[in-house]
Amino acid sequence: MKQFLLLILIALTISISTGCKSKKPQFGKGSMHPDSIPLQEFTDTVRMSMTEKGVKRWSLITTHIVRYKTKGGTVVTPVHVTYYTNTGLSILTADTGIISSAQDTLEANGNVAIKTYDKKEVTTTRIVWHKSTDKVESDRAVKMITAEGDVYTGTGFKANTNLSEWRILKNVKARIKNPNKGLLE
């Protein structure tokens, strides 16, 4: 009996001494890459705007901004941008967006919509705005509703920010309102 208790005691001592060693954390060997560490992060309502030669080009309202040093951009969630055009306002909304570090492009993703002052609307899942041309473009499925209520769908889209000039690139389908007979397809 004493030998049995002695064996249990030895086994217990060995398992405690080998199984309970504390392991030191190994920094630098994990999955965290320096590029994924934010430089700045804001989690309250933030307003940003851009002016050129004293003229406001756009303003952004969001509730979450993360800026990265090496990724070259700022991630915003959600996106609510007002574009100030010569003819009126256009409002872009999206689930998330990436503003380039030079603030010359905005890539909007998720439920993306642009609505204009004159009741035009385009919806898609991704759209990119380019400051140099003041145009937006998408390579995804889009739906464009004109001020008259005509509905166009297709793939790929190019337009100016006030949607006064726009083009669907392929697979275009249309439902045109006929003032006398309703919708034509």
Buried (B, 14 or more C-beta within 10 A) or exposed (E): EEEEEEEEEEEEEEEEEEEEEEEEEEEEEEEEEEEEEBEEEBEEEEEBEBEEEEEEBBBBBBEBBBBBEEBEBBBBBBBBBBBBBEEEBBBBBBEBBBBBBEBEBBBBBBEBBBBBBBEBBBBBBBBBBBBEEBBBBBEEBBBBBBEEEBBBBBBBBBBBBBBBEBEBBEEBEBBEBEEEEEEEE
